[in-house]
Amino acid sequence: MSFLSVRDLRVHFPTIDGVVKATDGLSFDLERGKTLGIVGESGSGKSVSTSAILGLHRRTNAIVSGEILLDGVDLLKISDEDMRRRRGRDVAMIFQDPLSAMHPYYRVGNQIAEAYRVHHDVSKKAARARAIEMLDRVGIPQPDRRVDDYPHQFSGGMRQRAMIAMALINNPSLLIADEPTTALDVTVQAQILDLLQDLQRDFDAAVMIITHDLGVVAEMAHDVLVMYGGRCVEYGSTKEILTHPEMPYTWGLLSSIPEVGADPEAKLLPIPGNPPSLLNPPSGCHFHPRCTHRDKVPGDLCWTVSPELTPGTRGDGHLKRCHLANPDVVYEREVLPEIAPDLVEER
Amino acid sequence: MSDQQLPMVGGMPGDDPTSRGGERLGAASQFVETERPHSAAQAHFDAEPILEVRDLRMYFPVRSAGIIRRTVGNVQAVDGVSFQVPKGGSLGLVGESGCGKSTTGRLITRLYEPTGGSIEFDGRDISKTSSRGLKPLRREIQMIFQDPYTSLNPRHTVGAIVGAPLLIHGILPKDKVLPRVQELLEIVGLNPEHYNRYPHEFSGGQRQRIGIARALTLQPKLLVADEPVSALDVSIQAQVINLLQEVQREFDIAFLFIAHDLAVVRHFCPEVAVMYLGKIVEIADRDSLYDRPNHPYTQALLSAVPDVRQAAVGGRRERIRLEGDVPSPINPPSGCRFRTRCSLAQEICARVEPPLLQIGKRHKVACHFAGELGHHPERPVTASLLGVDDTGTPDPGASPSIEVGNDPGYADTWFDLQRKTMAGA
């Protein structure tokens, strides 16, 4: 039994126009000390799914179903009171934009200490000392003085460090980082990613990192889950997914980013079209309107039948959602030469 | 209006809605009459500069609180920047937030009046032009903004947004505006029938296309693109980058491409300048800058970019760690501005500002210890050139051997770092 085990998670929002299936049957496992990267475009259901793990969806406007087993306890079955006790203690979250995630009127130290006092019966003084300790741990210089600053007095990187201090003050066993470095410069991003890795080792936490940057995933995550239109379309170890992807959407993501090491004159191959509407998703495979390989599938399978998540050709727990009969061959012969001709030569 | 202006109406595909089709750029190229001597992807190194910026400075005053509001200091957002953008070419400006790259873009479009220095556009200095005199300039220099959500007026239709420049400049009579707008929408890959819609009806990538269409309306010679793709999804980024490249090729527009994403800039620009705290620390052609960076800051920036191919190896790449944050531009460090975070810094770095020294055919770097990674010299290479000793104190015995200026272009001879002498091609 895995530490975190999500089974058939669905988050549906009923609206006047119909049901928005923001997450539609998501399953994955995560062990302590491991990192799962969740990749996808905006509106693919990444944040909605992780918010469900934190129990942040209001029952009045969202229908959440499935199982979220954290250490054997189904977070969807427990009471609101119980969830509130666990939120911040067992499961914590780092948000993308630390400026809007922090209260501008309260001192940074008080906000961090508050997170501690909610879950521990300690004096204000002890909580403040703990806040200073955490600020020091995340690398804020002069933590005993900066603890009394307001968020606007911190730089972007320092704010994100303070957010991490706040999230980790209760030693959570599951940490969800929602685009933790998207708003930061590359050098600061490198600092924050280093910090997250150090802290994960120290706290032996399970980490979920949501990002659209495949480079961050490559360097941080053990496993990757690629989401498209509210569903998992590819899942497996980072090495497998990024070196032998078997889903045309993942190919598209890889071919549309320029790389520092690649040929600068090579043309980028974007994924045509726009992400699907979750209110009225495309029939069959959600990706078929943008897929450049759909003609290789016999008949109109891609238009009519939604593919199941099936094991990849190389095994090893690699799952993909695609009708292509031999995606590995298509990838090796057609996609890889376009994405990375130099790698083809090496092989 | 110059002879390079493209013909505007008459026989264009946009006039006739039935001629729309997949070959929109093929169609667009029909009304480009000017010869295109080189493709945009190649370096335009020998082309004449369309823009020449010399010693550009922008100081924003910091005022004290209270009634009198004395000026107590200056934010030195841009401090002595020089560069050239060739006709139809593109220069990339990279750097971290607060390094002055966006301010530079806004100075060139003259949204700000510079504190000092000159901006020579097409042979004229526009740094002091009055706001009345700027109106014709606006036809030639246009801007694409980062955020496609806030840079389009939500109460105007797309047709009004894209057509406004034509009316403001009185280029076309009112009844001719719509066909031209539709043609522009087609060029940027939007449905021309959607001119009646409002910005909120479009996705982020489509809005950015509207912003591009608006910038193209007046057929500018220079486009300042300030983070044009950073607000977009990965799959959409590539679409917009390709569109910008096609547009550049078709209309021979020069680009000043401002971005923090080093890979995107490398893909788009044959020449790149790296800024740090208001100054250019390294400027070079693409290959020199990305393969043989000589400034420790450029080296750190490049090593910080996460790499997808790392997945095949596992774990994280070795990287140069930069500690701390960028210092305040109100009170920047003396001498070299990067020295507070630099592992190479010595006494001379605090005393003397390193000049932007040309070290290759198209490669300049501002560092006393310039060298490729792992091959930085022990002693400052600049000391003898500046007439100081190795600690940076003036050396009466030494005479400055060459003129170290702040010229926008490149000289025919340069300082060879290996042989420590001047060299030429």
Contacts between the chains, C-beta under 8 A, distances in Angstrom:
chain1	res1	chain2	res2	distance
A	41	B	233	4.4
A	41	B	234	6.9
A	41	B	235	6.2
A	41	B	236	7.9
A	42	B	204	7.9
A	42	B	233	5.6
A	141	B	324	7.7
A	155	B	325	4.8
A	156	B	97	7.1
A	157	B	325	6.1
A	158	B	325	7.1
A	185	B	96	3.9
A	185	B	97	5.7
A	185	B	260	6.2
A	186	B	96	7.5
A	186	B	260	7.1
A	186	B	262	7.0
A	186	B	301	6.1
A	186	B	304	4.3
A	186	B	305	5.6
A	187	B	96	6.5
A	187	B	300	6.1
A	187	B	301	6.4
A	187	B	304	4.8
A	187	B	322	4.7
A	188	B	96	7.5
A	188	B	325	7.6
A	189	B	304	6.8
A	189	B	306	7.6
A	190	B	303	7.9
A	190	B	304	4.0
A	190	B	306	7.9
A	190	B	319	5.7
A	190	B	321	7.3
A	190	B	322	7.9
A	191	B	321	7.2
A	191	B	322	7.6
A	193	B	306	7.5
A	193	B	316	7.4
A	194	B	316	7.8
A	194	B	321	7.4
A	197	B	316	7.1
A	212	B	233	6.6
A	212	B	234	5.2
A	213	B	234	7.9
A	213	B	306	6.5
A	214	B	234	7.8
A	214	B	308	4.8
A	215	B	305	6.7
A	215	B	306	3.1
A	215	B	307	5.4
A	215	B	308	5.2
A	215	B	310	7.4
A	216	B	306	4.9
A	217	B	311	7.7
A	218	B	306	6.5
A	218	B	307	6.5
A	218	B	308	4.9
A	218	B	309	7.2
A	218	B	310	4.5
A	218	B	311	3.9
A	219	B	306	4.9
A	219	B	307	7.3
A	219	B	310	5.1
A	219	B	315	7.4
A	219	B	316	4.6
A	219	B	317	6.6
A	220	B	316	7.6
A	238	B	311	5.1
A	238	B	314	7.7
A	239	B	311	5.5
A	239	B	312	6.5
A	239	B	314	6.4
A	241	B	311	7.6
A	242	B	308	6.0
A	242	B	311	3.5
A	242	B	312	7.4
A	243	B	311	6.1
A	243	B	312	5.1
A	252	B	235	6.0
A	253	B	234	5.9
A	253	B	235	6.5
A	254	B	308	6.9
A	255	B	238	7.8
A	256	B	234	6.0
A	256	B	235	5.2
A	256	B	237	6.8
A	256	B	238	3.5
A	256	B	239	8.0
A	257	B	234	5.9
A	257	B	237	7.5
A	257	B	238	7.2
A	257	B	263	7.0
A	257	B	308	7.2
A	258	B	238	7.9
A	258	B	241	7.5
A	258	B	263	4.5
A	258	B	264	5.6
A	258	B	266	6.6
A	258	B	267	3.7
A	259	B	263	5.6
A	259	B	307	7.1
A	259	B	308	6.4
A	259	B	309	7.4
A	260	B	262	6.0
A	260	B	263	4.8
A	260	B	266	6.2
A	260	B	290	6.5
A	260	B	302	6.6
A	260	B	305	5.3
A	260	B	307	6.9
A	261	B	307	6.8
A	261	B	309	6.6
A	264	B	266	5.4
A	264	B	267	5.5
A	264	B	286	5.9
A	265	B	41	5.5
A	267	B	242	6.9
A	268	B	238	4.0
A	268	B	241	5.7
A	268	B	242	5.7
A	268	B	267	6.9
A	269	B	238	6.9
A	270	B	235	6.0
A	270	B	236	7.3
A	270	B	237	7.7
A	270	B	238	3.4
A	270	B	239	4.1
A	270	B	242	6.2
A	271	B	235	3.9
A	271	B	238	7.6
A	272	B	239	7.7
A	274	B	203	5.3
A	274	B	205	6.7
A	274	B	206	7.6
A	274	B	236	7.5
A	275	B	203	7.8
A	275	B	233	7.0
A	275	B	235	7.7
A	340	B	309	7.8
